[in-house]
Amino acid sequence: MKLLLLQLVDENGTLLPQYEVAADSVGAGVDEWVLVSRGSAARQVPGNEQRPLDAAVVAIIDTIHVEDRLIYSKKDQYR
């Protein structure tokens, strides 16, 4: 299984100086925003085969809206 080094973001989409390693179960790529499952939920990801994981990427994010603000859009990222 591929491991990704993830950089965390805050609620405004600002990059934080915090990183995490997660097993990638969805085939995410460079600069994609992802949803991470942690703890015992990460070990229950389909296809995991009960490997001892602490964090797993479970989805690639298309858009994020907070209240009425667009925080992230995948299609705008590649323009």
Secondary structure as GFF3:
##gff-version 3
##sequence-region A 1 79
A	DSSP	beta_strand	3	9	.	.	.	ID=ss1
A	DSSP	beta_strand	15	24	.	.	.	ID=ss2
A	DSSP	beta_strand	34	38	.	.	.	ID=ss3
A	DSSP	three_ten_helix	39	44	.	.	.	ID=ss4
A	DSSP	beta_strand	55	60	.	.	.	ID=ss5
A	DSSP	beta_strand	63	66	.	.	.	ID=ss6
A	DSSP	beta_strand	69	73	.	.	.	ID=ss7
A	DSSP	alpha_helix	74	77	.	.	.	ID=ss8
###
